[in-house]
Amino acid sequence: MTQGILLSRTDRIGDLILSTPAIATVRASFPDAHIAMVVSPYNGVVMERNDDVDELVVLPEKMSPRTLGRAYRGYDLAIALAPRAVDLQLAGATHATTRVGYTYERRWFARLTAPAYVNRLMISEADPELCERDPHRIVRHEVVQLLDLVGIAGAHRRVDRLRLDITDDDRVVARTLPPDPIVVHLGQRWFRDGSTLPTALAIVKRLATFAPVVVTCARECEDVAPAFEAAGDVDRLLRRLPFHQWAAVFERARIVVTVDTGATHVASAVRRPTVVAFEHRYFRLNSQEWAPYGVPHVLVRKPAGEDTASLAQFCGEIERGVSALLSARSSAPYD
């Protein structure tokens, strides 16, 4: 019987959200085991309320993953939920009987070195260049890949729903917003590589004809926030929200509109229909592996250039995507 399990995911917030079904699957499959979860100072907020783990451990920025992993020697199972050296090294240092991880098809060095850390290795088919060469190449969603990964470790009681734990206290800010707004999240990708500040402003202006628009602003985009406030098309613009309050704002949304960031996965976790603008480059991979999960959605590919016609088409595709989701929800309410 498995007594001790170490899970590790120390990369991005969105990826950890996408890991929550796999974590829940491990819990359901090994209900009596002690499960410790290693996170980073950056992404740990995703798991701080999640009782699918018994122990939440933050990897200090200057600590070697091997040092932390050695503290869990004697555990039966270690799973690296991220295809990164840090997480693989954490799993390896436990010397657990079963050590599981994954890497990508053409990461040749990682494929050569991973067996030094794990004894069960999954190879992901996610490869940007191969997807560009073959438009018919199928890539599993990251959630599915992670469920398959923990399955290799013997976790077969699958749970497929994303999890974020939002409280009524978190919802206080959201309750001051208009009902059923369109929530637009500002990330840097709205303002580069096929999208511009005027484009983003034009999109918000168009969306305001459908419903009140609430804008949430990533810290790195605060310099452009005044432009959205001055335009007069935004009902509320929210800066520097704590993570769970930000998720509560998404929870109140009728639709979330975002570029390809962790906001996509926050929206999925709170079950909101979503329009996502993916980068033009590697669209075939990214739109499969990191699409919204388990919710109605529309995916838009940003244009390759920033000429007037391309930007106008991009605006139109976002607008039509929102319109389509609004129409679908009106005929079949979604929650």
Beta strands, then each sheet from edge to edge (+ up, - down):
strand 1: 4-8
strand 2: 34-39
strand 3: 55-58
strand 4: 77-80
strand 5: 98-104
strand 6: 120-124
strand 7: 182-186
strand 8: 213-217
strand 9: 236-239
strand 10: 255-259
strand 11: 274-278
strand 12: 297-301
sheet 1: 3+ 2+ 1+ 4+ 5+ 6+
sheet 2: 9+ 8+ 7+ 10+ 11+ 12+
end
